[in-house]
Amino acid sequence: MGTGRIVRFDGIRGYGFIAPDEGGDDIFMHVNDLEDEKYLFRPGVLVEFKAEEGDKGLKASAVRL
């Protein structure tokens, strides 16, 4: 599990990006991979996630506060 902070999240469109604490490119996150209510996810919030390879690069799964 990695940690990072949400850079941006659009609750209407259902996706956003996480800046990992270990550095590197921002990681895509989708509302279907959130383990808590989506209204709790906003820029600056610290999250824990699993990084996995998606169709278009890294994506976060099992995202939780």
TORKE-581028 format. One record per residue (C-alpha): residue in one letter; chain; x, y, z. Coordinates in nm, 4 decimals, padded with zeros to 6 digits. Each point is the difference from the previous one (the first is absolute). Example, Ala and Ser with C-alpha at 12.3 -4.5 7.8 and 13.67 -1.06 7.14 Angstrom:
! residues 2
{residu: a chaine: A u: 01.2300 v: -00.4500 w: 00.7800}
{residu: s chaine: A u: 00.1370 v: 00.3440 w: -00.0660}
//
This chain:
! residues 65
{residu: m chaine: A u: 00.0000 v: 00.0000 w: 00.0000}
{residu: g chaine: A u: 00.1183 v: 00.3479 w: -00.0879}
{residu: t chaine: A u: -00.0982 v: 00.3362 w: 00.1405}
{residu: g chaine: A u: -00.0479 v: 00.3390 w: -00.1576}
{residu: r chaine: A u: -00.2138 v: 00.3108 w: -00.0163}
{residu: i chaine: A u: -00.2866 v: 00.0691 w: -00.2353}
{residu: v chaine: A u: 00.1026 v: 00.2633 w: -00.2541}
{residu: r chaine: A u: -00.3439 v: 00.0347 w: -00.1561}
{residu: f chaine: A u: -00.3285 v: -00.1913 w: 00.0010}
{residu: d chaine: A u: -00.3173 v: 00.0602 w: -00.1993}
{residu: g chaine: A u: -00.2904 v: -00.1691 w: 00.1788}
{residu: i chaine: A u: -00.2335 v: 00.0665 w: -00.2952}
{residu: r chaine: A u: 00.2264 v: -00.1635 w: -00.2585}
{residu: g chaine: A u: 00.1171 v: -00.2585 w: 00.2527}
{residu: y chaine: A u: 00.3766 v: 00.0190 w: -00.0274}
{residu: g chaine: A u: 00.3073 v: 00.1803 w: 00.1273}
{residu: f chaine: A u: 00.3725 v: -00.0278 w: 00.0631}
{residu: i chaine: A u: 00.2253 v: -00.0818 w: 00.2952}
{residu: a chaine: A u: 00.3551 v: 00.1352 w: 00.0505}
{residu: p chaine: A u: 00.1878 v: -00.2948 w: 00.1543}
{residu: d chaine: A u: 00.2128 v: 00.0740 w: 00.3079}
{residu: e chaine: A u: 00.2935 v: -00.1928 w: -00.1511}
{residu: g chaine: A u: -00.0002 v: 00.2359 w: -00.2997}
{residu: g chaine: A u: -00.0517 v: -00.0638 w: -00.3682}
{residu: d chaine: A u: -00.2930 v: 00.0686 w: -00.2286}
{residu: d chaine: A u: -00.3499 v: 00.0581 w: 00.1350}
{residu: i chaine: A u: -00.2125 v: -00.3151 w: 00.0127}
{residu: f chaine: A u: -00.3509 v: -00.0182 w: -00.1468}
{residu: m chaine: A u: -00.2852 v: -00.0929 w: 00.2356}
{residu: h chaine: A u: -00.3613 v: -00.0841 w: -00.0863}
{residu: v chaine: A u: -00.3079 v: 00.0242 w: 00.2197}
{residu: n chaine: A u: -00.0590 v: -00.3771 w: -00.0371}
{residu: d chaine: A u: 00.3287 v: -00.0621 w: 00.1857}
{residu: l chaine: A u: -00.0857 v: 00.2122 w: 00.3060}
{residu: e chaine: A u: -00.0628 v: -00.1855 w: 00.3257}
{residu: d chaine: A u: -00.1578 v: 00.2995 w: 00.1774}
{residu: e chaine: A u: -00.2772 v: 00.2407 w: -00.1010}
{residu: k chaine: A u: 00.1058 v: 00.2105 w: -00.2988}
{residu: y chaine: A u: -00.0938 v: 00.3322 w: 00.1633}
{residu: l chaine: A u: 00.2903 v: -00.0540 w: 00.2444}
{residu: f chaine: A u: 00.2580 v: 00.0064 w: -00.2819}
{residu: r chaine: A u: 00.1247 v: 00.3506 w: -00.0791}
{residu: p chaine: A u: 00.3347 v: 00.1641 w: -00.0807}
{residu: g chaine: A u: 00.2574 v: -00.0190 w: 00.2778}
{residu: v chaine: A u: -00.1490 v: -00.3057 w: 00.1723}
{residu: l chaine: A u: 00.2464 v: -00.2782 w: 00.0893}
{residu: v chaine: A u: -00.0950 v: -00.3399 w: -00.1448}
{residu: e chaine: A u: 00.1313 v: -00.3550 w: -00.0040}
{residu: f chaine: A u: -00.0227 v: -00.2005 w: -00.3237}
{residu: k chaine: A u: 00.1324 v: -00.2895 w: -00.2042}
{residu: a chaine: A u: 00.1692 v: 00.0984 w: -00.3272}
{residu: e chaine: A u: -00.0604 v: -00.2308 w: -00.2935}
{residu: e chaine: A u: 00.0532 v: 00.0135 w: -00.3726}
{residu: g chaine: A u: -00.3104 v: 00.1128 w: -00.1890}
{residu: d chaine: A u: -00.0738 v: 00.0416 w: -00.3709}
{residu: k chaine: A u: 00.1594 v: 00.3459 w: -00.0058}
{residu: g chaine: A u: 00.2698 v: -00.0290 w: 00.2670}
{residu: l chaine: A u: -00.0096 v: -00.0181 w: 00.3792}
{residu: k chaine: A u: -00.3347 v: 00.0165 w: 00.1769}
{residu: a chaine: A u: -00.0948 v: -00.0112 w: 00.3658}
{residu: s chaine: A u: -00.2250 v: -00.2698 w: 00.1420}
{residu: a chaine: A u: -00.1326 v: -00.0624 w: 00.3519}
{residu: v chaine: A u: 00.0254 v: 00.3744 w: 00.0734}
{residu: r chaine: A u: -00.0823 v: 00.0861 w: 00.3602}
{residu: l chaine: A u: 00.0446 v: 00.2880 w: 00.2399}
//
